[in-house]
Amino acid sequence: MAALFSLILVLVTLGTGLIWLLDKFYLAPRRQQKLAFASEQTTAELPEEARDKLVQEPWLVETSKSIFPVIAFVLVLRSFLWEPFQIPSGSMMPTLLVGDFILVNKHEYGLRDPVFRAKFWDNNDPQRGDVIVFKYPKDIRVDYIKRVIGLPGDRVVYRNKTLYLQPKCEAGVATCPGLEPVQSVEVNRDEFFQNGTPLMRLDEDLAGVEHDILINPRRPEPLRYYYKQQGRQTGDWVVPEGSYFVMGDNRDNSTDGRFWGFVPEENLVGKATGIWISFEFDRERDSVLPSWVPTGVRFSRIGGID
C-alpha cells in the first residue's frame, strides 16, 4: 500500500508539473498571441470579457498549477525527510503502543528514490538499539517496525528468554569480545497483561542503549519456529554483511528476526524518532462506537522514542 501511494504521488507530481511547464512555455504564449491577433483585427478595444476568454487557462492547467506545489512538497517531505507511521500491533510494547503515530526519519540511513528504492545518497548506518521501519523481507509491500539488535558480523543468541550478544571482531584487534548476556533489571509485573498473565517489564541495556522490554514468564520459547541459519544451532545467529538482526521489545509477542532471519540493508525505510500523537482505543464491551474511533488522546506519550 505504501509503495502504491508513493507511485501515485510521483505520477501526479510529474503529471501536474509537466502540464504547468507546458502551459508556461507553450500554451500561455499561444493565448497571448491569439489576444494580440484579435486586437489587431479590430479598430475598437476588445471588451474585457472577450479578452479574459482568450487568455483564460483551461481547467486542467488551472487545477495542475494549483495542486503541483502542494503535491511536490508532500512528495519531497514524505520521500526524503519524514514520513508518518501508525503502530499496527503490540510487538514493540512498552516502547510503542497500538494507537501511537510516529515520525520516521527517511534520510537517517541515506536517500532512496520513492518508486524503485535505489539509493542515491549515503548517510549513517543503523546502530544497536535503533528503532527502525523496514520492508518486511517476506513481503516488501508491508512495513515492519522493530529494534536493531545485531549489526553485520555480530553474533546474537536468544536462549531461555535471555539475549546474548557478541559484537563483530574488527580486523587488527588483538582480543575479540566474547559472547555476553545483555543486562536487564526487572521494573514491575503489574502494568501489562497478556491473556490474563502479568508480563515482566525489564529495563534492558543494549550496548549503552537503555529501553524497556516485556517478557511473558508463562509462555515457552517457540524454538521449533525459529529461523535456522545454516551451520548454526537453533537460537544462534551470525548477522551477514549488509544485513541487520531485529527484535520486538514485546519479546513473546513479536514476529521478528528470530522467526524469519535478517533485514537486508536495501529494505531499510528509516529511523523512528518520535511520537507526534497517540490515541487510546480502549472501550467498554457494550460501546456503540466503531473500533476505529479513538476514546481519548494520550498526551503524555508525545515525544521522543527510547
Secondary structure, DSSP 8 states (H G I E B T S, - for coil): -HHHHHHHHHHHHHHHHHHHHHIIIIIHHHHHHHHHHHHHT-SS---HHHHHHHH---HHHHHHHHHHHHHHHHHHIIIIIEEEEE--SSTTTTTS-TTEEEEEESSTT-EE-TTT--EEE------TT-EEEEE-TT-TTSEEEEEEEE-TT-EEEEETTEEEEE----TT-SS----EE-EEEEEESSS-EETTEE-EEEEEEETTEEEEEEE-TTS---GGGS---TTS-TTEEE--TTEEEEE-SBTTS---HHHH--EEGGGEEEEEEEEEEEEE----TT--S-TTS-SEE-GGG-EE--
